[in-house]
Amino acid sequence: MRNHLPLATRFHIANNSWVTPNIYERGDPVEIIVNKVESDLTQLPYAYYDLPFTCPPSEFKKPLHLSLNEIIRGDRKWESDYELKFGEDMPCKILCARKTTKDGIKSAIDLIKKGYVAQWLIDEELPAATTFISTTDHKKYYGSGFPLGYYDEEEDIVYLHNHLMFVIRFHAIDDNHFTIVGFEVYPRSVSDYSCPGARKDYENFELQVPEADDELQYLPFTYSVYWREEFDVEWKDRFNFFFNNGELSNEITAKFHWISLANSFGIVILTSFIVAFIFIKVSLKDRVREDKLDTFDTNLLADNNGTIIPAIARNWLNPDITKGVRMLIVLVSMGVQCLFTIVGALAISCSLNKLHDVRNSVLSMTFIFFILGAAMASYVGSYLLIQINLQGKSGSTNNHPLRSVGTFSIISGCLLPGLVMTITLILNSIVWAHDSTNALPFGTIVLIVFLYFLVCIPLSYFGGQFAIKSISYKPSKRSAMTQTNASYPEKLGGSLLRYRSKSKNLITNSFTALLLLISGIFPFIIIYVELQFVYKSVWLEKTTFYYYYGFLLANILLLCIVVSEISIIVCYILMTITSKKEANEVDWRWKVYQAGSSPALYMELYSLYYIFWILNIRGFSSILLSVCYSTIFNVICGFGMGSLGYLSSYAFIRYVSHDRAKAH
């Protein structure tokens, strides 16, 4: 029996967290949950009980229900036949004698050579751990899981870990109530059914492939259990050993993240000063120009920047040619959905950390926000389309700005989920062909398709309708605005159209490419440190946990600010090097979008470098999956940052154009 103490007491033990501990008394049964095996060298985990050389579960043991987060991670949890009673040591216990075929032995050798580790759990969520001693501060730290065996490369011999010594550490609340704070596993390779304990004079169990195809081999599996009290580690601190992998101390790691965050703040301050200078300069030019317009000064064109930039802004908002603008709006709406997903999921997960384990909720929250983001994407896409239709010049075909908005809203909200679902199903077939647990079950696939058609599409439609209702469409007002805008060149006497500074030429393609590449450097610097930690946890060392979600959220928010400000800077540079006559020839929408999304290029290059030069992934399928997953992630991030760049530049251009119209 568990949870002998009242809820208020368990709430206090959990440091006022709503995730309360399980309370045990001596003699209470304790269950070990077996899960999966995985390796840092591949992207293909497998269910532990699906392996042909492990002891299968008895008929009374059942699989556990999995959350969406666990399904996405490839978990396959089962009840086990290991018998544990709290506080009672068990020096030796036989689990089974596994009858194994030739193929089973080959499978064991292959998995051990690839460095597969078993991921088990105790107390519902505490991982089994291999214990290490740090070389820096000489403290103990945990690596999640334990190896299935070990490979002697010099002798070319593979040994199976068929004996497990469990050392379970507990913390005493009082004399009769305890919590589990550690689950250490010390695997051994033993040639018989004995349990060596602390002895070293035993013979290892070598795996040898039988010569005959029908020859069977029996693999002995035993275990022992020891309970040890931990005086200095409380239940709320039991995951701390997993967070430090021994390379750096916790204090140094935290300082490293704080320094990185401070550097990010420095970049934000720098770009903010530049943007503030641009806004001040534009505002001052507007005031001077307004005075000149009121007095009909003949030297109106004495300052090129003061007159050309607002005129260019007006032409950019009212283009004669809007080539590919609908496609761009769809990409922007997809990016809004990406931003809504990433920022929303991290913000909710971090803010509600008292209600749940953040590490186990990020994926689920991401999935939920990704579905709900369809409404936000369709709203933004529909709103931008209506605005562009309303701003079309006289003589254009956009006489009905609300026409086809409903269909366009569904496309804006459903295209990204549809693409992600299609690519996921294709990759899922590759994983399914290898019988890996990363393959989504059929029921999950049906759920995803169900959510797409019955949730995403209606949300997208309602988002578009809300955008229509948020804009009051008045044709007569639009006509008056068009006439006012059309009369402006005549009021300037046409001199503005004939003016061109000899010191400035139209931006060349090479300069544009260089500008876009440079614009992605500073945003990439901001996210680089956290990206390195995330990649290390996800790919390089799956046995380590990433837990700096607060720093990650802060850096993402700073990244959004820098991307917006750099896009405004790029937009202003494009204005300053563009003449009024050539304004309609500059495709500013795509350029500022590319400037905003340019950090994704550096992220993709870094991902490829990480996969091919840092990771030691083996097998074509694993490499293909790694490249595909990283590319999908970086493309989605590119959508999000590109939409930020476009929306920020669009707001800046409207600001400049509005001030100009007001001055007029």
C-alpha positions in Angstrom: 0.0 0.0 0.0 1.2 3.5 -0.8 0.5 7.1 0.0 -0.1 6.5 3.7 0.3 10.2 4.6 -2.4 12.8 4.1 -2.3 14.9 0.9 -1.3 18.1 2.7 1.8 16.3 4.1 2.7 15.0 0.6 2.1 18.4 -0.8 4.6 19.9 1.7 7.2 17.2 0.9 6.9 18.0 -2.8 7.9 21.6 -2.0 4.3 22.8 -2.6 4.1 21.2 -6.0 0.9 19.5 -7.1 3.0 16.5 -8.2 3.1 14.7 -4.9 5.3 11.7 -4.0 4.4 8.1 -3.3 4.8 7.3 0.4 5.9 3.8 1.3 6.1 1.8 4.5 8.4 -1.2 5.1 7.2 -4.3 3.3 5.1 -2.4 0.7 5.4 -3.9 -2.8 7.4 -1.8 -5.2 7.0 -2.2 -8.9 9.7 -1.9 -11.6 8.4 -0.8 -15.0 10.3 -2.0 -18.0 10.2 0.3 -21.0 12.5 0.4 -24.1 16.1 0.1 -25.2 17.8 3.0 -27.2 21.2 4.0 -28.3 23.0 7.2 -29.0 24.3 5.6 -32.3 20.8 5.1 -33.9 17.4 6.7 -34.0 15.6 3.4 -33.6 14.5 2.4 -30.1 12.8 -1.0 -29.4 10.5 -2.3 -26.8 12.4 -4.2 -24.1 9.9 -7.1 -24.1 10.1 -7.4 -27.9 13.7 -8.4 -27.8 14.2 -12.1 -28.5 16.8 -12.6 -25.8 15.1 -11.1 -22.7 12.8 -12.7 -20.2 9.2 -12.3 -21.4 6.5 -11.1 -19.1 4.3 -13.6 -17.3 0.7 -13.9 -18.4 -0.5 -11.7 -15.5 1.6 -8.7 -16.5 0.1 -6.1 -18.7 1.2 -3.1 -20.7 0.6 0.3 -19.1 -1.5 3.0 -20.7 0.7 5.7 -22.4 0.2 9.4 -22.6 0.6 11.2 -25.9 4.0 12.5 -24.8 5.1 8.9 -24.1 3.8 7.7 -27.4 5.7 10.4 -29.3 8.9 9.5 -27.4 8.5 5.8 -28.3 7.9 4.5 -24.8 6.5 1.0 -24.3 5.9 0.5 -20.6 5.1 -2.9 -19.1 4.7 -4.4 -15.7 7.6 -6.6 -14.8 8.1 -9.8 -12.9 10.7 -8.4 -10.6 9.5 -8.8 -7.0 10.5 -6.0 -4.6 9.4 -5.2 -1.1 10.3 -1.9 0.4 13.3 -2.1 2.8 13.8 -5.9 2.3 17.1 -6.9 0.7 17.2 -9.8 -1.6 20.8 -11.2 -2.2 19.8 -13.4 -5.1 16.8 -14.2 -7.1 16.4 -16.2 -10.4 14.2 -14.4 -13.0 14.2 -16.9 -15.8 16.2 -19.1 -18.2 15.6 -17.5 -21.6 15.4 -20.0 -24.4 17.0 -18.2 -27.4 17.5 -19.1 -31.0 20.4 -18.3 -33.3 18.7 -15.2 -34.5 18.1 -14.0 -31.0 21.8 -14.3 -30.2 22.6 -12.4 -33.3 20.2 -9.7 -32.3 21.7 -9.4 -28.8 25.2 -9.1 -30.2 24.1 -6.5 -32.7 22.3 -4.3 -30.1 25.2 -4.6 -27.6 27.7 -3.5 -30.2 25.6 -0.5 -31.0 25.6 0.5 -27.4 21.9 0.0 -26.6 20.8 0.8 -23.0 17.6 -0.3 -21.3 15.3 2.3 -19.9 13.4 1.2 -16.8 11.4 3.0 -14.2 10.6 2.7 -10.5 8.1 4.7 -8.4 6.2 5.4 -11.7 8.6 7.9 -13.2 12.1 7.6 -11.6 14.5 6.2 -14.3 16.9 3.4 -13.6 20.4 4.8 -13.6 24.0 3.9 -14.2 26.3 5.6 -11.6 29.3 7.7 -12.6 31.8 9.8 -10.7 32.6 13.2 -12.2 36.2 13.9 -13.1 35.8 17.6 -12.4 34.2 17.8 -8.9 34.4 14.0 -8.1 30.7 13.9 -7.3 28.2 11.2 -8.2 25.9 11.7 -11.2 23.5 9.5 -13.0 23.1 8.4 -16.6 19.6 7.2 -17.4 19.4 3.5 -18.2 21.9 0.7 -18.1 23.7 -1.2 -20.9 22.5 -4.5 -22.2 26.1 -5.7 -22.3 29.6 -4.7 -23.3 31.8 -5.3 -26.2 35.5 -6.0 -26.0 36.8 -4.6 -29.2 40.3 -5.9 -28.8 39.2 -9.5 -28.3 36.1 -9.1 -30.5 33.9 -10.7 -27.7 30.4 -9.6 -26.7 29.2 -10.2 -23.1 25.6 -10.1 -22.0 24.5 -8.4 -18.7 22.3 -11.1 -17.4 22.5 -10.2 -13.7 21.2 -6.9 -12.3 22.0 -5.6 -8.9 19.4 -3.0 -7.8 20.4 -0.5 -5.2 17.4 1.5 -4.3 17.9 4.7 -2.3 15.2 6.1 -0.1 14.7 9.1 2.2 13.0 8.8 5.5 10.2 11.2 6.3 9.8 9.7 9.8 10.4 6.3 11.3 7.7 4.6 9.3 7.3 6.5 6.1 9.7 6.8 3.2 10.1 8.1 -0.3 12.3 6.6 -3.1 15.0 9.0 -4.3 17.3 6.8 -6.4 17.3 3.7 -8.5 20.8 2.5 -9.3 21.4 -0.5 -11.5 24.7 -2.3 -11.5 24.7 -4.8 -14.4 26.9 -7.9 -14.4 27.8 -10.6 -16.9 27.7 -13.9 -15.0 28.2 -17.3 -16.6 25.7 -19.2 -14.4 22.8 -18.5 -12.0 24.9 -17.2 -9.2 24.7 -13.6 -7.9 28.2 -12.2 -7.5 27.3 -9.2 -5.3 30.5 -7.3 -4.7 32.7 -10.2 -5.7 34.9 -10.0 -8.8 36.1 -13.6 -9.1 33.3 -14.8 -11.4 33.3 -15.8 -15.1 31.5 -13.5 -17.6 28.8 -14.8 -19.9 30.1 -14.6 -23.5 27.6 -14.6 -26.4 28.5 -17.0 -29.1 26.4 -17.6 -32.2 25.4 -21.3 -32.5 26.6 -23.1 -35.6 23.3 -24.9 -36.3 20.3 -22.8 -37.2 18.0 -24.9 -35.0 20.2 -24.9 -32.0 18.8 -23.4 -28.8 20.7 -21.6 -26.1 19.5 -20.9 -22.6 20.4 -17.5 -21.1 20.3 -17.3 -17.3 18.9 -14.1 -15.8 19.1 -13.2 -12.1 18.9 -10.1 -9.9 19.5 -8.9 -6.4 18.0 -6.0 -4.4 19.6 -3.8 -1.8 17.9 -0.8 0.0 20.0 2.0 1.2 18.9 5.2 3.0 19.9 8.6 1.6 20.1 11.3 4.2 21.0 14.3 2.1 18.7 13.8 -0.9 15.0 14.6 -0.5 12.2 13.6 -2.9 12.0 17.0 -4.6 15.8 16.8 -5.4 16.0 13.3 -6.7 16.4 14.3 -10.3 19.4 16.5 -9.6 21.8 13.6 -10.2 20.6 13.3 -13.8 21.0 16.9 -14.7 24.8 17.1 -14.3 26.6 14.7 -16.6 30.0 15.3 -15.0 31.5 17.6 -17.5 30.7 20.8 -15.6 29.4 21.4 -12.2 25.9 22.6 -11.7 27.1 26.0 -10.6 29.4 26.4 -13.7 26.6 25.2 -16.0 24.2 27.7 -14.6 26.7 30.5 -14.9 27.3 29.5 -18.5 23.6 29.8 -19.3 23.4 33.2 -17.5 26.4 34.5 -19.4 24.8 33.3 -22.6 21.6 35.1 -21.7 23.5 38.3 -20.9 25.2 38.1 -24.3 21.7 37.8 -25.8 20.6 40.8 -23.9 23.6 42.7 -25.3 22.6 41.9 -28.9 19.0 42.9 -28.2 20.2 46.3 -26.8 22.4 46.9 -29.8 19.7 46.2 -32.4 17.1 48.1 -30.3 19.4 51.2 -30.4 19.7 50.9 -34.2 15.9 50.5 -34.6 15.2 53.4 -32.3 17.6 55.6 -34.3 15.7 54.6 -37.5 12.3 55.5 -36.0 13.7 58.8 -34.7 15.2 59.7 -38.0 12.0 58.8 -39.9 9.9 60.9 -37.5 12.2 63.9 -37.7 12.1 63.8 -41.5 8.3 63.6 -41.5 8.1 66.8 -39.4 10.5 68.7 -41.7 8.6 67.4 -44.7 5.2 68.5 -43.2 6.5 72.0 -42.7 7.8 72.1 -46.3 4.5 70.9 -47.7 2.6 73.5 -45.8 4.8 76.3 -47.1 5.2 74.8 -50.6 9.0 75.0 -50.3 10.7 74.8 -53.7 13.5 72.9 -52.1 11.3 70.0 -51.2 13.6 67.5 -52.7 16.7 68.8 -51.1 16.9 65.8 -48.7 16.5 62.6 -50.7 16.0 60.3 -47.7 13.3 62.5 -46.2 11.1 62.4 -49.3 11.9 59.1 -51.0 11.5 56.7 -48.1 7.8 57.6 -47.3 7.0 57.6 -51.0 8.6 54.1 -51.4 6.7 52.9 -48.3 3.5 54.0 -49.9 4.3 52.3 -53.2 5.3 49.1 -51.3 1.9 49.1 -49.5 0.0 49.7 -52.7 2.0 47.6 -55.3 0.9 47.4 -58.9 2.4 43.9 -59.0 1.8 41.4 -56.1 3.5 38.4 -57.6 3.4 35.5 -55.2 1.9 37.5 -52.5 -0.7 34.9 -51.6 1.9 32.2 -51.3 3.9 34.5 -49.1 0.9 35.2 -46.9 0.4 31.4 -46.5 4.0 31.0 -45.4 3.6 33.9 -42.9 0.5 32.3 -41.5 2.4 29.0 -41.2 5.1 30.8 -39.3 2.6 32.4 -36.9 1.4 28.9 -36.1 5.0 27.8 -35.5 5.6 30.7 -33.1 2.3 30.1 -31.3 3.3 26.5 -30.9 6.8 26.9 -29.6 6.4 30.0 -27.4 3.0 28.9 -26.1 4.0 25.4 -25.2 7.2 26.5 -23.4 5.4 29.4 -21.6 2.6 27.2 -20.3 4.9 24.3 -19.4 7.2 26.6 -17.4 4.5 28.6 -15.8 2.6 25.5 -14.6 5.7 23.6 -13.4 4.1 23.2 -10.0 1.3 21.1 -11.6 3.4 18.7 -13.6 6.8 17.6 -14.6 7.9 20.1 -17.3 10.2 17.5 -19.0 7.2 15.1 -19.5 4.8 17.8 -20.7 6.6 19.8 -23.3 5.8 17.4 -26.2 2.1 17.1 -25.2 1.7 20.9 -24.9 3.5 21.4 -28.2 1.0 19.0 -29.9 -2.0 20.8 -28.4 -0.7 24.3 -29.3 0.1 23.1 -32.8 -3.5 22.1 -33.3 -4.9 25.2 -31.7 -2.5 27.3 -33.7 -4.5 26.7 -36.9 -7.0 29.3 -35.7 -4.3 31.9 -35.2 -2.6 31.1 -38.5 -5.9 31.4 -40.5 -6.7 34.6 -38.7 -3.4 36.2 -39.6 -3.4 34.9 -43.2 -7.0 36.1 -43.8 -6.3 39.5 -42.2 -3.2 40.1 -44.3 -5.0 39.1 -47.5 -7.9 41.4 -46.8 -5.5 44.3 -46.0 -3.6 43.8 -49.3 -6.9 43.6 -51.2 -8.1 46.8 -49.6 -4.8 48.5 -50.4 -4.8 47.6 -54.1 -4.6 50.5 -56.5 -7.4 51.6 -58.7 -7.6 49.6 -61.8 -6.7 46.3 -60.1 -8.8 43.3 -60.1 -9.2 43.3 -56.3 -12.6 44.9 -56.3 -14.0 42.4 -53.7 -11.4 42.1 -50.9 -13.5 39.6 -49.0 -13.9 37.2 -51.9 -12.5 33.7 -51.4 -11.3 34.6 -47.9 -13.0 31.5 -46.4 -11.1 29.1 -48.7 -7.9 31.0 -48.1 -8.3 30.8 -44.4 -8.6 27.0 -44.4 -5.5 26.8 -46.6 -3.6 29.1 -44.2 -4.6 27.1 -41.1 -4.4 23.6 -42.4 -1.5 23.6 -44.8 1.3 23.3 -42.2 -0.5 20.6 -40.1 -1.2 18.7 -43.4 2.4 18.8 -44.5 3.7 17.8 -41.1 1.2 15.0 -40.9 2.1 13.7 -44.4 5.8 13.8 -43.8 5.4 12.2 -40.4 3.4 9.3 -41.8 6.1 8.8 -44.5 8.9 8.7 -41.9 6.7 6.6 -39.7 6.6 3.9 -42.4 10.4 3.8 -42.4 10.5 3.4 -38.6 7.7 0.9 -38.8 9.8 -1.2 -41.2 12.5 -1.6 -38.5 9.9 -2.6 -35.8 11.0 0.4 -33.7 8.9 1.8 -30.9 9.3 5.3 -32.5 6.7 4.1 -35.0 3.4 5.7 -34.1 0.7 3.1 -33.4 -2.3 2.8 -35.7 -4.6 4.2 -33.1 -2.4 7.3 -32.7 -2.4 7.8 -36.5 -6.2 7.6 -36.6 -6.3 10.2 -33.8 -4.0 12.5 -35.7 -6.1 12.2 -38.9 -9.3 12.7 -36.8 -7.9 15.9 -35.2 -6.8 17.2 -38.6 -10.2 16.9 -40.3 -12.5 17.6 -37.3 -10.4 20.2 -35.4 -7.9 21.9 -37.6 -10.3 22.6 -40.5 -13.1 24.1 -38.4 -10.6 26.1 -36.4 -9.1 27.5 -39.6 -12.5 28.5 -40.9 -13.5 30.2 -37.7 -10.2 32.1 -37.6 -10.9 33.4 -41.1 -14.4 34.5 -40.2 -13.1 36.3 -37.1 -10.6 38.1 -39.4 -13.4 39.2 -41.7 -15.5 40.5 -38.8 -12.5 42.4 -37.3 -12.2 44.6 -40.5 -15.1 46.9 -41.4 -15.1 47.0 -45.2 -16.4 50.3 -46.7 -15.9 50.6 -50.5 -16.6 54.4 -50.6 -13.9 55.0 -48.0 -11.5 53.0 -50.0 -12.2 54.9 -53.2 -11.6 58.2 -51.4 -8.4 56.9 -50.1 -7.4 55.8 -53.6 -8.1 59.2 -55.0 -6.1 60.9 -52.3 -3.1 58.6 -52.9 -3.4 59.0 -56.6 -3.2 62.8 -56.3 0.0 62.9 -54.4 2.5 62.7 -57.2 0.7 65.6 -59.0 0.9 67.7 -55.9 4.6 67.3 -55.9 4.6 68.3 -59.5 6.1 65.0 -60.7 9.5 66.1 -59.6 9.7 63.2 -57.1 9.4 60.7 -59.8 12.1 62.3 -61.9 14.5 62.6 -59.0 17.3 60.0 -58.4 20.4 60.4 -56.4 23.5 59.7 -58.3 25.2 58.4 -55.2 22.8 55.5 -54.8 22.0 52.7 -57.1 19.5 49.9 -57.0 20.6 47.0 -54.8 22.3 44.3 -56.7 21.6 40.6 -56.3 25.0 39.9 -54.7 24.5 42.7 -52.2 21.0 41.4 -51.4 22.3 37.9 -50.8 25.1 39.2 -48.6 22.6 41.3 -46.6 20.3 38.4 -46.0 23.1 36.1 -44.9 24.5 38.7 -42.5 21.0 39.3 -41.0 20.9 35.7 -39.7 24.2 35.7 -37.8 23.1 37.5 -34.6 19.8 35.6 -34.1 21.8 32.4 -34.5 24.3 33.5 -31.9 21.4 34.0 -29.4 20.0 30.5 -29.8 23.3 28.7 -30.4 24.1 27.8 -26.8 20.7 26.4 -25.9 20.5 24.7 -29.3 23.8 22.9 -28.4 22.4 21.6 -25.1 19.1 20.5 -26.7 21.0 18.6 -29.5 23.2 17.0 -27.0 20.3 15.8 -24.9 18.2 14.6 -27.9 20.9 13.1 -30.1 24.3 12.8 -28.5 23.5 11.6 -25.0 20.0 10.4 -24.7 20.7 9.3 -21.2 21.0 13.0 -20.1 18.1 15.3 -19.5 17.6 18.8 -20.7 16.0 20.9 -18.0 16.9 24.5 -18.7 13.5 25.3 -20.2 13.3 28.7 -18.5 16.6 29.7 -20.2 15.3 28.3 -23.5 12.1 30.3 -23.3 14.0 33.5 -22.5 16.4 33.0 -25.4 13.5 32.3 -27.8 11.8 35.5 -26.7 15.0 37.5 -27.2 15.5 35.7 -30.5 12.0 36.9 -31.6 12.9 40.5 -30.7 16.2 40.5 -32.5 14.7 38.9 -35.7 12.0 41.6 -35.7 14.5 44.4 -35.3 17.0 43.1 -37.8 14.2 42.7 -40.4 13.2 46.4 -39.8 16.9 47.3 -40.3 17.0 45.3 -43.5 13.8 46.9 -44.7 15.1 50.4 -44.0 18.3 49.6 -45.9 16.3 48.5 -48.9 14.4 51.7 -48.7 17.5 53.9 -48.6 19.0 52.3 -51.7 15.8 52.2 -53.7 14.6 55.1 -55.9 11.0 56.1 -56.2 10.8 55.1 -59.8 12.2 51.6 -59.1 10.2 51.0 -55.9 7.7 48.7 -57.6 10.5 46.6 -59.0 11.8 45.7 -55.5 10.1 42.6 -54.1 10.4 43.8 -50.5 8.0 41.3 -49.1 10.1 38.3 -50.0 13.3 40.0 -49.1 12.3 40.8 -45.5 10.8 37.4 -45.2 14.1 35.8 -46.3 16.0 38.1 -43.9 13.8 37.0 -41.0 14.1 33.3 -41.8 17.9 33.4 -42.6 18.9 32.1 -39.1 17.2 28.8 -40.0 19.9 28.4 -42.7 22.6 28.5 -40.0 20.6 26.2 -37.8 20.3 23.6 -40.6 24.1 23.9 -41.4 24.8 23.4 -37.7 22.4 20.4 -37.6 24.1 18.7 -40.5 27.5 19.4 -39.0 26.3 17.9 -35.7 24.9 14.8 -37.4 27.8 13.9 -39.6 30.8 15.1 -37.6 29.8 14.9 -33.9 27.3 12.1 -33.8 28.4 8.5 -34.6 25.1 7.4 -36.0 25.2 4.1 -37.8 22.9 2.9 -40.5 21.3 4.6 -43.5 17.8 4.7 -41.9 19.0 6.4 -38.7 21.0 9.0 -40.7 18.1 9.6 -42.9 15.7 10.0 -40.0 18.1 12.4 -38.2 18.5 14.6 -41.3 14.8 14.6 -41.9 13.8 15.4 -38.3 16.4 18.2 -38.1 15.3 19.6 -41.5 11.7 19.7 -40.5 12.5 21.4 -37.2 14.7 24.0 -38.9 12.2 24.7 -41.7 9.4 25.2 -39.1 11.7 27.6 -37.2 12.4 29.3 -40.5 8.7 29.8 -41.1 8.3 31.3 -37.6 11.2 33.7 -37.9 10.3 34.6 -41.5 6.8 35.6 -40.4 8.2 37.7 -37.6 10.4 39.5 -40.1 7.6 40.1 -42.5 5.1 41.3 -39.9 7.6 43.6 -38.2 8.6 45.1 -41.6 5.0 45.4 -42.6 4.2 47.3 -39.5 7.2 49.6 -40.0 6.2 50.3 -43.6 2.7 51.1 -42.5 4.1 53.5 -39.8 6.2 55.3 -42.4 3.4 55.5 -45.0 0.9 56.6 -42.4 3.1 59.5 -41.3 3.7 60.5 -44.8 -0.1 60.5 -45.6 -0.6 62.5 -42.5 2.1 65.0 -43.5 0.4 65.2 -46.9 
